[in-house]
Amino acid sequence: GRSIPSVSVKVKGTTRVSSANATGSFSIEAKIGEVLIISYVGFTSKEITITSQSLGDITLAESTESLNEVVVVGYGVQKRESLTGALSTIKGSALKNVTSPNVQNLLAGKAPGLFVAPGSGRPGSAGAVIIRGQATLGGTTSPLWVIDGVIIGSSPGDLNPEDIENLTVLKDAASTAIYGSQGANGVIIVTTKRAKSGQMTIDISSRVGVTQLTNGNLQVMDGAELYDYFASFANANTISFPRWKPELRNSNFDWWDLATKEGFNQNHNITFQGGTEKLQSMLSIGFYDESGAIKGYDYERYNFRFNTVYKPYNWLTIKPSLVGARRGVSDKQYSVTSIYSNLPWDSPYDANGNLVPHRSSTWVNSVSTNYLYDLQWNKGSNTNYELMGNFDFDIKITNKLTFSSVNNYRFNTYSASSYTDPRSNGGLSVNGRITEYRDEYTRRYTNQLLTYNNSWGKHSLNSVAGYEFNDYRSKSLDVYGTGLIPGFEVLDVVSKPERTKGGISEWAVQSLLFKSSYSYDDKYLAQVSFRRDGASNFGKKYGNFFSVGAGWNIHRENWFNTKYINNLKLRAAVGTVGNRPSSLYPQFDLYAVNPAASYNGVPGLLISQLGNENLTWEETYTSGLGLDAAAFDNRLRLNLDFYIKNTNNILYNVPISGLTGVTRLYQNVGEMRNQGIEIALGGDIIRTKDLTWSLDMNLGHNVNKLTDIYKTRNLDGSYTAKPIIVDDGLGIAGSATRILQVGLPVDTYYMPEWAGVNPDNGLPLWYKVTRDANGNETSRTTTSTYAQATQEKLSKASPDFFGGITTALTWKKFDLNAVFGYSIGGKIYNYSRQEYDSDGAYTDRNQMNLMEGWNRWQKPGDIATHPVARYNNQDKGNSMSSRYLESSDFFRMRSLALGYSFDLKKYKVRNLRVYLSGENLFVITKYSGVDPELPANDGAVLFSTGPSVYPMSRKFMFGLNASF
């Protein structure tokens, strides 16, 4: 383990105290037989009886539920025992078992109610996060990120996970209402490592390893398997392409093997810190590099962070900081789809070993593309620079009153470019293409707070009042041109400029805020908060948000004398939070320059948006009850929360008549409810001097329901809330649709229901349903005609239960850590099967092997899972339906790490730990695709998986942590 400075040491039953220095060493006056109490915030206290002058190494176990632990909350800190809101804390050390440059991916399974979709396996891909279910239709679903008191936005940016001291996930109104219009989706507060006084220390963390692609259950056919499949077609006698001969069974080119490799991953960080009581500084430098397991995808990032704390006077603390990052991504425009779909009968090389061009006449699929041919020239890349500076200070006006100021300036510049060679597939028709994109933004943030803290008798009061301002301005330039000479990669050489456009975007938010927490005798707790926000992207700019919370520490009551229970608290809270639309100017009419509307050579203006000056805040009313309990000296811990979230004035881009020149208008329409339960259960099963074993589990359960939606006018003048059908725009044979209807979850699938295979003729079957005027089902039959199938409201995408399991075992100097994740009850639409399990509809691409338990119809009487296969099948069996709607249940081992810590203090090495770790080692699932956690697009959360998502990677790492 690591050395812990400033540990408190006390001789039990006396006033003699001491504390550890920066190396964790301490001395104290004590006698043989006396008992030392060793304690530190965030760790379980330990009592040791003195038997000699030297005690050797003392190990403290981390505790997530210490009552005296100080927890970072909105605009301040509180003792855990005094909290009335629902929140979860995650220590930075708990994030280090998984290798990722993005914090979002590290949070999966770490807190109840926190759902993370990991994006994809592409290097640098960031996951999407939802807290307590989707609460909006037209706004963002991402939580608000706050780093060191600064509101960052819906993403943590290029935050280095190695710089994190801890995170606090705020979930209910009592915790998030103080953030007002930005707190509807929850808040994640990040506290980075701060400088400490004492001699200079150096901490090094380094890990290197390899990555391997995991293809899940999607296994495409080799040459022999594909030939046998074609030969089994009911109309195999119609196959007429020239190379259709048995010799094809021996043609077997592995496109997947040539396109992939063993990737390489490395992550190195070094931190310097130290100082005097007046001046402490910390500098961290990080480097992350990942070479993708699919050739052509690479990612690298450099980070630095410099934090300083300067106390020139007892009443003044100055805390400047500077943070920077550079991120680079390389993408050679590899087609992941082609890796799966190209036929194994077609080789990218000719007889002389040269790459063949596209649409080769020697190929079975002569209209396909050779992406290896493109890889010679095509490339794309993007680079992002981020610089952020803080100048914060605290003024201690009196012992009870403090003024705090946080001031931040953030600058970000992003550039992306791509080159598509005239000889490549994408460049043939336009004689090559070059694109350039530039975007830069600045963001200013300031908050000024007055904090009053007072205790008298049995009373304790903490109050905060303040003003906050946050603004944003961005400029972008987007150009591309076509027609160029191969090898010339600058825009000057293009013969045809295709697009030149730019834009400027601005918004601002200002706020007044107040919160107050009160406790009586540490038993009875109360908390209130109020915030008034004004935002530039509303017609009605200002909104008010509040919360009220209460708590009762039952274990503090005199009559509660159960010695085995250390903590028992009830919590309750109600409040409101808000959300803003993703559009910046929905209250204004907007016009766009359109060359198609030019007059006399001068481009004209066409209306592109109708404004809604009455648009106002989306509000979420949250209520919740909670129970916190701990027993047996905090060895058994339980947190239980029940919540209800009602969202009103839902923001939605409502379809309108195109006669106005636009087809949608932002409006406040509809209501939604989320309610659920969260459980966190943990325990130290074994706690001895040499052996400790802890086990922590969490579970989230959320039920979503649309309770109202906008109404349309009927012919008789009445208004009715009619269902809205939406889709994700994907799919080669129809896009998976869902329905927005009152009484249903917003992620309810809506599609024809698969009825299986007709045993008489092998044709696909769907259900055909008739209903009366009240919607009651009157008959249900089957049909083999897809156009006659009835679209039905089916299951939902979101899981019923999800969470994680973490276990840690230490024995002497060995440590073993494992993290698992699970999801139960959701459905996922598998687009890959539309293409690769198509019953012969797509003979121009490879097909997947049938999974165990699947079988295909061959003759009358067969009871089969798959219809008869035909060459160029027109039965529409692969059209969008519940045939491809599968369970997304899984149980995954996210990480396993085995470490050993050396005792090298005599060599002035405070700590040295080496470890081996594996990530994404296995997943148990019935899902037939690549991975049930991967969405169709990076950054999506639920609903479907596409045929061309970059698969997840399995990583094997070797690492070390050293402190000097």
Residue, then its C-alpha position, 0 to 999 in steps of 0.5 A: g500500500r501507500s504511505i498516508p501522511s497526517v494520520s492521527v495517533k492517540v494513546k487511548g484514554t489520554t490526551r497524548v496525540s501525534s500525527a504521521n509525517a509525509t512518509g507515514s512515520f510517527s513517534i509518540e510517548a507511550k508505555i508497553g501495554e497502552v493502546l494506540i488509536i490510529s485514525y485517518v479520514g476515509f479509513t477504518s480506525k485501528e487500535i493497537t496494543i504496544t508490545s515493543q518500541s517498534l510497531g512495524d508497518i500498520t495497515l489501515a483499511e479504506s472505509t467508504e462509510s466513516l461517519n466523520e468522513v468529510v464529503v465534498v458536496g455542492y459549494g462546500v463540504q460536509k461530514r457524512e453523518s450530517l448529510t440529508g441527500a442521496l450521494s455516492t463517493i468514489k475514491g480515486s484509487a478505485l478508478k485505477n484498476v481499469t486503463s482508460p483516458n476517459v473518466q466516464n469509462l471508469l465509473a461503470g458499476k461504481a455507484p448505484g443508479l449510475f449507468v454507463a454505456p462505454g462508447s466503443g473499444r476504439p482508442g480514446s472513446a468516451g462512454a455516456v453516463i446517465i444518473r437515475g434514468q432519462a429525464t428529458l426528450g429534447g435536452t441533454t441526458s448527461p450529468l453536470w461535471v464540476i471539477d475543483g469547484v468549477i462548472i465544466g459542463s456535460s463532459p469532464g474534458d481531458l481530465n487525467p484520471e490519475d489526478i483524481e483524489n475522489l468523486t462525489v455523485l449527487k443524485d437527489a434534489a437535496s444534493t443537486a438543486i443548488y446547481g439549479s438549471q444544470g442539475a436535472n441529470g445529476v452532478i458529478i463533483v471531482t476533487t483533484k489531488r492537492a498539494k500537502s506540506g512536508q518534504m518534497t515527495i515524488d509519486i510515479s505510476s506506470r503501466v504498459g500492456v497489450t490489447q486484443l479485440t474481443n468479437g463476442n458471439l459474432q463469428v462470420m463464416d470462413g470460405a468453406e462455411l460460406y460455400d456450404y451455406f450458399a449451396s444450401f439455398a433453396n434456389a441454389n440452382t439460380i446462383s450464376f456468378p462465374r466463380w461458383k464452383p466447389e473450389l471456392r471452399n478452399s478460398n479463404f482469406d481472413w479479412w479480420d486477421l489482416a486488418t487487426k493486430e495486437g494493440f499496445n497501451q502505455n500510461h505514465n504519470i509522475t507527481f511532485q509535491g511538498g512545501t511549507e506550512k505557508l506554501q505548498s505546490m503540486l505538479s503532475i505530468g501524464f502521458y497516455d498512448e494507445s495503438g488500436a487493435i484495428k490498424g489505423y486507429d491510434y490515440e495519445r494524450y499529454n496532461f499536466r496540472f499545477n496546483t499551489v496553495y499559498k497562505p501569506y496570512n492566517w486570514l488569507t489563502i490563495k490557490p492558483s492552478l494551471v491545467g493543460a492537455r493535448r489530445g491527438v487521434s489518428d484514423k485512417q478511415y478504416s471500414v470496420t464494416s468491411i472487416y466483417s462483410n468482405l467475402p472470404w473468397d475475395s483476396p485483396y492481393d493479385a497473383n503477384g502480391n499486389l493490392v487489387p483496386h476496387r471493384s475487381s473483376t476477379w472477385v466474386n463480389s465485383v462491386s465491393t471495395n478493398y479497404l486495404y487498398d485505401l489504407q495506402w493513402n487515406k488518413g484522418s486525424n484530429t487534435n485538441y488543445e485545452l488550457m485552463g487556469n484558476f485563481d481562487f482565494d479564501i478570506k477568513i473574515t472571522n472565525k465563523l465567516t469566510f469569503s471564497s472566490v473561484n475564478n476560471y478561464r478555459f481555452n480549447t482549440y480543436s482541429a480535424s482534417s482528412y485526406t481521401d485519395p483520388r485512387s481510393n473508393g471514396g475519392l474515385s467519383v470526385n477525384g479526391r477530397i480534402t476536409e479541414y475543420r477548426d473550432e475554438y472556444t473560451r469559457r469563463y466561470t466565477n463564483q463568489l461565496l460567503t460561508y457562515n459556520n457556527s456551533w453553539g451548545k448542541h446546535s450547528l449551522n452552516s450556510v452559504a450564499g453566493y453569485e455565479f456567472n458562466d459564459y461561453r463563446s465559440k468560433s468554427l470554420d468548416v471547409y472541403g474541396t474536391g479534385l486534386i492530384p494524388g499526394f497533394e494534401v493541401l486545400d490550395v490544390v483542389s480544383k473545386p471548393e465544395r464548402t466554406k462555412g463558419g459560425i459563432s455561438e455564444w451563451a451565458v448563465q448567471s445565478l444567485l444561490f443559497k443553502s443552509s444546513y442545521s443539526y441539533d445534537d448531531k441527531y436531527l438534521a435539516q437542509v434547505s437550498f435555493r437558486r435563481d438561474g438566468a440563461s440566455n437561451f430562453g425567452k423566459k430567462y429566469g427560473n427558481f429551484f429549491s430543495v428541502g431535506a431532513g435527516w435523523n441519526i437514530h443511533r445518536e438517541n440515548w434510548f438506542n443502545t444497540k452496541y452492534i449498530n454504529n450508524l442508523k440514519l433516515r433521510a428525506a428530501v424534496g426539490t426541483v432542478g432544471n434543464r435547458p434545450s440543446s439548441l442555443y437560440p430556440q427563442f429566436d427566428l433564425y435565417a440561413v444563407n442559401p445559394a439555391a435561393s440566390y437572386n441575380g447571383v446574390p445568395g438569399l436568406l431562407i428561414s431555418q427556425l421559428g422562435n418560441e419566446n414563451l419557451t421556459w425551463e424544463e423542471t424536474y421535481t424530485s422526492g426521495l427517502g433514504l436509509d444509511a446503516a452500519a454495524f459491527d464497527n462499520r464492517l457491514r454497511l448498507n445504503l438504501d434509497f427510493y426516489i421519484k422524479n417528475t419532469n414537467n415542461i419537457l423540451y421537445n422539437v415538435p413537428i409542425s406544418g412545412l408551409t412555414g418553411v420549417t418542420r419543427l418548433y421547440q416547445n414545452v410539452g409533456e411530462m415524464r416520471n422516473q422512480g426507482i430503488e438504489i442499494a449499496l451493500g458492503g462489508d469487511i468479511i475478514r479484518t485481521k493484521d495480515l489478512t483483509w477481505s472486503l466485498d461491495m455490491n450495488l444495484g440500481h432499478n429505475v422505472n420510466k414512464l411518459t405521463d403526458i405529451y403534446k396534443t394534436r388538433n382533431l377534425d372536430g376541434s378536440y385535442t388528443a395526445k397521439p403517439i410519436i414514432v421515432d427511430d435512430g436512423l440506422g439499419i440497412a433493412g429498416s430502422a429500429t423504431r420506438i414509441l413515445q406514448v403516455g403510460l409507456p417508457v420513452d425507450t419502448y420499442y415499436m415494431p412488427e412482432w416476430a412470430g417465428v417460421n412457418p413449418d410448412n414452407g419455411l417462410p418468415l412469420w409476423y403477427k397480424v393484430t386487429r383491435d377495436a376502437n378502444g385499442n383492445e385486441t380482438s384477433r391475432t393471426t400470423t402472416s408471411t407478408y411483411a406489409q401486413a404485419t402489425q407494429e406492436k409496443l414491445s419491451k424497452a431498452s433500459p435494464d430493470f437492474f444494473g450495477g457492480i460488484t467489487t472485492a479486494l483481498t490483501w494478505k501481508k504484502f499481496d493484494l488482489n482486486a476484482v471488479f464485475g458489472y452486470s445488467i438484467g432486463g433490457k433489450i437491444y436491437n442487433y443491427s448486425r444480424q440484419e446484414y449478417d443473418s439475412d437468410g440470403a437477402y445480402t449475398d454480397r457480404n459475408q454471413m454469421n454462423l448460427m449460434e448454439g440452439w439456432n437452426r434453419w428450416q430445410k424441409p416441411g415439418d421442420i421447427a426452426t428458428h431461422p427461415v428458409a435461405r434463398y439466393n437474393n432472398q426477397d421474403k423480407g425476413n431480415s426487415m426490421s422486427s422483433r426477430y433481432l430484438e435480443s436480451s442485453d443481459f450480461f455479467r462481465m469481469r471488468s478487471l482483475a489485478l494482483g499486486y505486491s508491495f515491497d518494503l524499501k524504506k531503508y533505500k528511501v523508497r516510501n512505497l513500491r508496488v508492482y502488479l499485473s492486471g487484466e481488463n474485460l477478461f470475460v462476459i457471460t451473455k446470450y447476445s449474438g452480437v459483438d458486445p451487449e454494452l456497445p451502442a450503435n454510435d459512440g456517445a449513445v446510451l441505449f436502444s441498438t448496436g450497429p454492424s460496424v461498431y469498434p469492438m471492445s478490447r481485452k487488456f493485459m497490463f503490467g504496472l508499478n507505483a513508486s513513491f520517494 
